[in-house]
Amino acid sequence: MSHAEPSIAEWQSHKSITVIDLVASGLHKESYPIEVGWSVDDEQAPEAALIRPAADWTKTDFSDAAHTIHAIAYEALLEQGIP
């Protein structure tokens, strides 16, 4: 007995796709997450939240080079980030 794979349309009608995106303070081992974004499917708008740095996550670990890419200010993390 063979089992036919579902078509793309059949698969899409039964599954929702979840996408999670993490933004980091830099690209080195001392980097830490600063933003998380997610989207569940095409019918829901993507959402995101800033992450407040933990006490031992210092500004010196916040890369200026990475900041030019993500454009998230360290001060915004302190003021608007969730713990």
KAJODA-V963635 format. One record per helix or strand. SS is the DSSP state (2 for helix, 1 for strand). FROM is the first residue (numbers start at 1). LEN is the number of residues. If there is no record, write none. Layout:
BEGIN
ss=<SS,SS>
from=<FROM,FROM>
len=<LEN,LEN>
END
This chain:
BEGIN
ss=<2,1,1,1,2,2,2,1>
from=<8,19,33,47,59,64,74,82>
len=<7,6,7,5,3,7,7,1>
END
